[in-house]
Amino acid sequence: MHSSAVFLIEFGAIILGLGLLGRFAARFQFSPIPLYLLAGLAFGEGGLLPLGTSEDFVAIGAEIGVILLLLMLGLEYTASDLVSNLKTQYPAGLVDAALNALPGAAMALLLGWGPVAAVVLAGVTWISSSGVIAKVLGDLGRLGNRETPVVLSILVLEDLSMAVYLPIVTALLAGAGLAAGSVTLAIALGVAGLVLLLAVRYGRHISRFVSSDDPEKLLLVVLGLTLVVAGLAQQLQVSAAVGAFLVGIALSGEVAEGAHNLLAPLRDLFAAVFFVFFGLHTDPASIPPVLLPALALAVVTALTKIATGYWAAKRAGISVKGRWRAGGTLVARGEFSIVIAGLAVTAGIEPSLGPLATAYVLILVILGPLTARYTEPVATRLTERLGGRTSGGPADTRGAAEGDAGAEPSADAPHDAVEGQDVVGRP
């Protein structure tokens, strides 16, 4: 009875603290993710007040948080959207992967962590934060800008690449050999391809089967289906997160919209628990030794993300100012960088990887909104001082007015944005 009371007090205090931190972040208009990570550091090993009885429950909540993050992300897109993005935007996705994954891999090798850690850190530095970027676009009033569909297309390609990347990482962390790893990857790709095919051809039938006018029944069916598929995927060593992502893609129309509205509060709750859980497993004393490499990596990959956005926007015929805005918007890292690092921490491959990832995300989740706001005016001012004003041909002058306001939103533009979380509203 006593341990049960202590558990309720501890877990209740965690939830209450997260709510207060979220309100604080909202008041000052920035992402609550760094505050959640800091809270985890405070209550973990070596922190101010280590947890006792509630840690196991927090671990389960964190796993559900990852599953819900990927499910909600899958609900944002239809299979046809993903296929269309692959066909038209894959060059930008390749440039994004090359410029932003390689610095992470190089840093891991320079630190002597080995090839497996290099693959993990490459993913940490590669994937931008959909949640933070969605919030920034909404706060800055850029949802209708001409460069915004370019930004969203890159995010979609990154999300889709997770379906391939996560099984590779899972196999490597499990110590699977080349043959076993190849089988795991083949299964993952086969399952992903099958789900996309079913979603394109039979998405309406799947949605009709899941659909219900009763919100309670819809919530139970969608959540239960997601957990079952995620568990089966993990049993096959594919990744529970990928399974959840594919379930989200398979649902469409009113079902997807209804499920999104019902699951959003649960996603917010368990995602916050996940960030706390990651912080719990990071000793604050282990961060100072890796702070310098994390800072160097943050600076390099902030510049490479800006270059990625600039190149992709230029390829789409966006004005010079819009190119800089696109690049600055992509800088933030967040939820998925922590998800990837969390897999490595659980596997115990490199003790310093978790602290470095924590410091790296803390730096860029704070720096990201600043680069989104100030990259374009700073670049414009520097260009003018160097004697060349930012001008171009007809493609450059369209929408070159500040903010590109008044442009018609693309079909890829979101209808809304949830604070601190993913883009919402299906195209």
C-alpha positions as CSV (number, residue, x, y, z in Angstrom):
1,M,0.0,0.0,0.0
2,H,2.8,2.3,0.9
3,S,4.7,1.7,-2.4
4,S,1.4,2.4,-4.3
5,A,1.0,5.7,-2.6
6,V,4.6,6.7,-3.3
7,F,4.1,5.7,-7.0
8,L,1.0,7.9,-7.3
9,I,2.7,10.8,-5.6
10,E,5.8,10.5,-7.8
11,F,4.0,10.0,-11.1
12,G,1.5,12.7,-10.3
13,A,4.3,15.1,-9.5
14,I,5.9,14.3,-12.9
15,I,2.7,15.0,-14.8
16,L,2.0,18.2,-12.8
17,G,5.6,19.4,-13.4
18,L,5.4,18.7,-17.1
19,G,2.1,20.6,-17.3
20,L,3.6,23.6,-15.6
21,L,6.7,23.5,-17.8
22,G,4.5,23.3,-20.9
23,R,2.6,26.4,-19.8
24,F,5.9,28.2,-19.1
25,A,7.2,27.4,-22.6
26,A,3.9,28.5,-24.2
27,R,4.0,31.8,-22.4
28,F,7.4,32.6,-23.9
29,Q,6.6,30.9,-27.3
30,F,9.2,28.2,-27.5
31,S,9.3,24.5,-27.6
32,P,8.8,22.7,-24.3
33,I,11.2,19.8,-25.4
34,P,14.3,21.2,-23.8
35,L,12.4,21.8,-20.5
36,Y,11.2,18.2,-20.6
37,L,14.8,16.9,-21.1
38,L,16.1,19.1,-18.3
39,A,13.3,17.8,-16.0
40,G,14.5,14.2,-16.8
41,L,18.1,15.2,-16.0
42,A,16.9,16.6,-12.7
43,F,15.0,13.4,-11.7
44,G,17.4,10.8,-13.1
45,E,20.6,9.2,-11.8
46,G,22.9,11.9,-10.5
47,G,20.1,14.5,-10.6
48,L,18.6,16.5,-7.8
49,L,15.8,14.1,-6.8
50,P,16.1,10.6,-8.3
51,L,12.9,8.7,-8.9
52,G,12.1,5.4,-7.2
53,T,9.0,3.4,-7.7
54,S,7.6,5.1,-10.8
55,E,10.6,4.6,-13.1
56,D,9.3,1.3,-14.6
57,F,5.9,2.9,-15.4
58,V,7.6,5.9,-16.9
59,A,9.6,3.5,-19.2
60,I,6.4,1.9,-20.5
61,G,4.8,5.4,-21.0
62,A,7.9,6.5,-22.9
63,E,7.6,3.5,-25.3
64,I,3.9,4.4,-25.9
65,G,5.0,8.0,-26.5
66,V,7.3,7.0,-29.4
67,I,4.5,4.8,-30.9
68,L,2.0,7.7,-30.7
69,L,4.5,10.2,-32.2
70,L,5.0,8.0,-35.2
71,L,1.3,7.1,-35.5
72,M,0.3,10.8,-35.5
73,L,3.0,11.5,-38.1
74,G,1.6,8.8,-40.3
75,L,-1.9,10.3,-40.0
76,E,-0.6,13.5,-41.6
77,Y,0.0,11.9,-44.9
78,T,-1.7,9.6,-47.4
79,A,0.2,7.0,-49.3
80,S,-0.3,8.9,-52.5
81,D,1.2,12.0,-50.9
82,L,4.3,10.0,-50.0
83,V,4.6,8.5,-53.5
84,S,4.2,12.0,-55.0
85,N,6.9,13.4,-52.8
86,L,9.3,10.6,-53.6
87,K,8.9,11.2,-57.3
88,T,9.3,15.0,-57.3
89,Q,11.4,15.8,-54.3
90,Y,13.8,12.9,-53.9
91,P,16.9,15.0,-55.0
92,A,16.3,17.3,-52.1
93,G,16.0,14.3,-49.8
94,L,19.3,12.9,-51.1
95,V,21.1,16.2,-50.5
96,D,19.5,16.5,-47.1
97,A,20.8,13.0,-46.1
98,A,24.3,13.6,-47.5
99,L,24.9,17.0,-45.9
100,N,23.4,16.3,-42.5
101,A,24.0,12.6,-41.8
102,L,27.7,12.6,-42.7
103,P,28.8,15.1,-40.0
104,G,27.2,12.9,-37.3
105,A,28.9,9.8,-38.6
106,A,32.2,11.6,-39.0
107,M,32.0,12.9,-35.4
108,A,31.3,9.4,-34.0
109,L,34.3,8.0,-35.9
110,L,36.5,10.8,-34.7
111,L,35.5,10.2,-31.1
112,G,36.4,6.5,-31.6
113,W,32.9,5.2,-31.1
114,G,32.8,2.7,-34.0
115,P,30.6,2.2,-37.0
116,V,27.4,1.3,-35.2
117,A,27.5,4.5,-33.2
118,A,28.3,6.4,-36.4
119,V,25.1,5.1,-38.0
120,V,23.1,6.1,-35.0
121,L,24.7,9.6,-34.6
122,A,24.2,10.1,-38.4
123,G,20.4,9.7,-37.8
124,V,20.5,12.1,-34.9
125,T,22.0,14.9,-36.9
126,W,20.0,14.1,-40.1
127,I,16.3,14.3,-39.0
128,S,14.8,17.7,-38.3
129,S,12.1,18.2,-35.8
130,S,8.6,18.2,-37.4
131,G,7.0,19.4,-34.2
132,V,9.3,22.4,-33.5
133,I,9.2,23.4,-37.2
134,A,5.4,23.2,-37.3
135,K,5.2,25.5,-34.3
136,V,7.7,28.0,-35.8
137,L,5.9,28.1,-39.1
138,G,2.6,28.9,-37.3
139,D,4.1,31.4,-35.0
140,L,5.8,33.3,-37.8
141,G,2.7,33.2,-40.0
142,R,4.5,31.4,-42.8
143,L,2.1,28.5,-43.5
144,G,1.1,30.1,-46.8
145,N,4.6,31.1,-47.9
146,R,5.9,29.7,-51.2
147,E,8.9,28.1,-49.5
148,T,6.8,26.2,-47.0
149,P,5.8,23.3,-49.3
150,V,9.6,22.8,-49.9
151,V,10.2,22.6,-46.2
152,L,7.3,20.2,-45.7
153,S,8.4,18.0,-48.6
154,I,11.9,17.6,-47.0
155,L,10.2,16.7,-43.7
156,V,8.0,14.1,-45.4
157,L,11.0,12.5,-47.1
158,E,12.8,12.4,-43.7
159,D,9.8,10.8,-42.1
160,L,9.5,8.2,-44.9
161,S,13.2,7.4,-44.7
162,M,12.6,6.4,-41.0
163,A,10.8,3.3,-42.3
164,V,14.1,2.2,-43.8
165,Y,16.6,3.7,-41.4
166,L,15.0,2.4,-38.1
167,P,15.1,-1.3,-39.1
168,I,18.8,-0.9,-40.1
169,V,19.6,0.7,-36.7
170,T,17.6,-1.9,-34.8
171,A,19.4,-4.8,-36.5
172,L,22.8,-3.2,-35.9
173,L,22.1,-2.5,-32.3
174,A,20.9,-6.1,-31.8
175,G,24.2,-7.3,-33.1
176,A,22.8,-9.0,-36.1
177,G,25.2,-10.2,-38.7
178,L,25.2,-9.2,-42.3
179,A,22.8,-12.0,-43.3
180,A,20.4,-11.5,-40.4
181,G,20.5,-7.7,-40.9
182,S,19.8,-8.1,-44.6
183,V,16.8,-10.3,-43.8
184,T,15.5,-7.8,-41.3
185,L,15.8,-4.9,-43.8
186,A,14.2,-7.0,-46.5
187,I,11.2,-7.7,-44.2
188,A,10.9,-4.1,-43.2
189,L,11.0,-2.9,-46.8
190,G,8.6,-5.6,-47.9
191,V,6.1,-4.7,-45.1
192,A,6.4,-1.0,-45.8
193,G,5.8,-1.5,-49.5
194,L,2.9,-3.8,-48.9
195,V,1.3,-1.3,-46.5
196,L,1.7,1.5,-49.0
197,L,0.2,-0.6,-51.8
198,L,-2.7,-1.6,-49.6
199,A,-3.2,2.0,-48.5
200,V,-3.2,3.3,-52.1
201,R,-5.6,0.7,-53.4
202,Y,-7.7,-0.2,-50.4
203,G,-7.3,2.8,-48.0
204,R,-11.0,3.6,-48.1
205,H,-11.9,0.1,-47.2
206,I,-9.5,0.0,-44.3
207,S,-10.7,3.4,-43.0
208,R,-14.3,2.2,-43.4
209,F,-13.5,-0.9,-41.2
210,V,-12.0,1.3,-38.5
211,S,-14.5,4.1,-38.7
212,S,-17.1,4.7,-36.0
213,D,-19.4,7.5,-35.2
214,D,-18.7,6.9,-31.5
215,P,-15.5,8.6,-30.5
216,E,-14.8,6.1,-27.7
217,K,-15.0,3.1,-30.1
218,L,-12.9,4.9,-32.7
219,L,-10.2,5.7,-30.1
220,L,-10.1,2.1,-28.8
221,V,-9.9,0.5,-32.2
222,V,-7.2,2.8,-33.6
223,L,-5.1,2.7,-30.5
224,G,-5.5,-1.0,-30.1
225,L,-4.7,-1.7,-33.8
226,T,-1.6,0.5,-33.5
227,L,-0.3,-1.2,-30.4
228,V,-0.8,-4.7,-31.9
229,V,0.9,-3.8,-35.2
230,A,3.7,-2.0,-33.3
231,G,4.2,-5.1,-31.1
232,L,4.2,-7.5,-34.2
233,A,6.7,-5.2,-35.9
234,Q,9.0,-5.2,-32.9
235,Q,8.7,-9.0,-32.7
236,L,10.0,-9.1,-36.3
237,Q,12.8,-6.7,-35.3
238,V,11.5,-4.1,-37.7
239,S,10.7,-1.3,-35.1
240,A,7.5,-0.6,-33.3
241,A,7.8,3.0,-34.4
242,V,7.7,2.0,-38.1
243,G,4.7,-0.2,-37.5
244,A,2.8,2.7,-35.9
245,F,3.9,5.0,-38.8
246,L,2.5,2.6,-41.4
247,V,-0.8,2.3,-39.5
248,G,-1.2,6.1,-39.7
249,I,-0.5,6.1,-43.4
250,A,-3.1,3.4,-44.0
251,L,-5.9,5.5,-42.4
252,S,-7.4,8.4,-44.4
253,G,-10.2,10.8,-44.7
254,E,-12.6,11.4,-41.8
255,V,-11.1,8.5,-39.8
256,A,-7.7,10.0,-39.9
257,E,-9.0,13.4,-38.9
258,G,-11.1,12.0,-36.1
259,A,-8.3,9.8,-34.8
260,H,-6.0,12.7,-34.9
261,N,-8.3,14.9,-32.7
262,L,-8.8,12.0,-30.2
263,L,-5.2,10.9,-29.9
264,A,-3.6,14.4,-29.8
265,P,-3.9,14.8,-26.1
266,L,-2.6,11.2,-25.4
267,R,0.3,11.9,-27.8
268,D,1.2,15.1,-26.0
269,L,1.1,13.4,-22.6
270,F,3.2,10.3,-23.5
271,A,5.6,12.2,-25.7
272,A,6.4,14.5,-22.8
273,V,6.9,11.4,-20.6
274,F,9.3,10.0,-23.3
275,F,11.5,13.1,-23.2
276,V,11.6,12.9,-19.4
277,F,12.5,9.2,-19.6
278,F,15.4,9.9,-22.0
279,G,16.6,12.6,-19.5
280,L,16.3,10.1,-16.6
281,H,18.9,7.8,-18.3
282,T,21.4,10.6,-18.8
283,D,23.7,11.5,-16.0
284,P,24.0,15.3,-15.8
285,A,27.7,14.9,-14.9
286,S,28.3,13.1,-18.3
287,I,27.2,16.2,-20.4
288,P,30.1,18.6,-19.7
289,P,32.7,16.3,-21.2
290,V,30.8,16.0,-24.5
291,L,29.5,19.6,-24.6
292,L,32.3,20.9,-26.9
293,P,31.7,18.1,-29.5
294,A,28.0,18.7,-29.3
295,L,28.4,22.4,-29.8
296,A,30.7,21.9,-32.8
297,L,28.3,19.4,-34.3
298,A,25.4,21.8,-33.7
299,V,27.1,24.6,-35.5
300,V,28.2,22.4,-38.5
301,T,24.8,20.8,-39.0
302,A,22.9,24.1,-38.5
303,L,24.9,25.4,-41.5
304,T,24.3,22.2,-43.5
305,K,20.6,22.4,-42.9
306,I,20.5,26.0,-44.0
307,A,22.4,24.9,-47.2
308,T,19.9,22.1,-47.7
309,G,16.9,24.3,-47.5
310,Y,18.5,27.0,-49.7
311,W,19.3,24.5,-52.4
312,A,15.9,22.8,-52.3
313,A,14.1,26.1,-52.5
314,K,16.3,27.4,-55.3
315,R,15.5,24.2,-57.2
316,A,11.8,25.0,-56.8
317,G,12.2,28.5,-58.1
318,I,11.7,30.3,-54.8
319,S,13.0,33.9,-54.3
320,V,16.4,34.4,-52.6
321,K,14.8,35.5,-49.4
322,G,12.5,32.5,-49.4
323,R,15.5,30.2,-49.9
324,W,17.2,31.6,-46.7
325,R,13.9,31.3,-44.8
326,A,13.6,27.7,-45.9
327,G,17.1,26.9,-44.7
328,G,16.8,28.6,-41.4
329,T,13.5,26.8,-40.7
330,L,15.0,23.3,-41.0
331,V,17.7,23.7,-38.4
332,A,15.7,22.5,-35.3
333,R,16.3,18.9,-34.1
334,G,14.0,17.3,-31.5
335,E,11.8,14.4,-31.0
336,F,13.1,11.9,-33.6
337,S,16.8,12.7,-32.8
338,I,16.0,11.6,-29.3
339,V,14.0,8.6,-30.4
340,I,17.1,7.4,-32.4
341,A,19.5,8.1,-29.6
342,G,17.1,6.4,-27.2
343,L,17.5,3.1,-29.1
344,A,21.3,3.3,-28.7
345,V,21.1,4.2,-25.0
346,T,18.8,1.2,-24.4
347,A,21.2,-1.1,-26.3
348,G,24.1,0.3,-24.3
349,I,26.5,0.6,-27.3
350,E,28.3,3.9,-26.2
351,P,27.8,5.5,-22.8
352,S,28.6,9.0,-24.1
353,L,26.2,8.9,-27.0
354,G,23.1,9.7,-24.9
355,P,24.7,12.7,-23.2
356,L,26.0,14.1,-26.5
357,A,22.6,13.7,-28.2
358,T,20.9,15.4,-25.3
359,A,23.3,18.4,-25.4
360,Y,23.0,18.5,-29.2
361,V,19.2,18.5,-29.2
362,L,19.1,21.1,-26.4
363,I,21.3,23.4,-28.4
364,L,19.4,23.1,-31.7
365,V,15.9,23.0,-30.3
366,I,16.7,26.5,-28.8
367,L,18.7,27.7,-31.8
368,G,16.2,26.5,-34.4
369,P,13.4,29.1,-33.8
370,L,16.1,31.8,-33.9
371,T,17.6,30.7,-37.2
372,A,14.1,30.5,-38.7
373,R,13.4,34.1,-37.7
374,Y,16.8,35.7,-38.4
375,T,18.6,33.7,-41.1
376,E,17.0,35.6,-44.0
377,P,17.5,39.2,-42.6
378,V,21.0,38.5,-41.5
379,A,21.9,36.9,-44.9
380,T,20.3,39.8,-46.7
381,R,22.2,42.4,-44.7
382,L,25.5,40.6,-45.2
383,T,24.9,40.3,-48.9
384,E,24.2,44.0,-49.2
385,R,27.3,44.9,-47.2
386,L,29.4,42.7,-49.6
387,G,28.0,44.9,-52.5
388,G,25.5,42.5,-54.0
389,R,21.8,43.0,-53.3
390,T,19.7,39.9,-53.3
391,S,18.0,40.1,-56.7
392,G,17.3,37.7,-59.5
393,G,15.3,36.9,-62.5
394,P,11.6,36.4,-62.6
395,A,11.7,33.3,-60.5
396,D,13.5,35.3,-57.7
397,T,11.2,38.2,-57.7
398,R,7.9,36.3,-57.3
399,G,6.9,36.5,-53.7
400,A,10.1,38.3,-52.8
401,A,8.2,40.6,-50.5
402,E,8.8,40.1,-46.9
403,G,7.1,36.9,-45.7
404,D,5.9,36.1,-49.2
405,A,2.5,36.9,-47.7
406,G,-0.6,36.4,-49.8
407,A,0.7,33.5,-51.8
408,E,-1.7,30.7,-52.3
409,P,-0.9,27.8,-50.0
410,S,0.3,24.7,-51.8
411,A,-1.5,21.4,-51.4
412,D,1.4,20.4,-49.2
413,A,0.9,23.2,-46.8
414,P,-0.7,22.2,-43.4
415,H,-4.1,23.5,-42.4
416,D,-3.0,24.1,-38.8
417,A,-0.2,23.4,-36.3
418,V,-0.2,22.0,-32.8
419,E,2.0,23.8,-30.4
420,G,5.3,22.0,-29.9
421,Q,4.2,19.0,-32.0
422,D,3.7,17.7,-35.5
423,V,2.1,19.4,-38.5
424,V,-1.6,18.7,-38.4
425,G,-4.2,18.5,-41.2
426,R,-3.9,16.2,-44.1
427,P,-3.2,17.7,-47.5
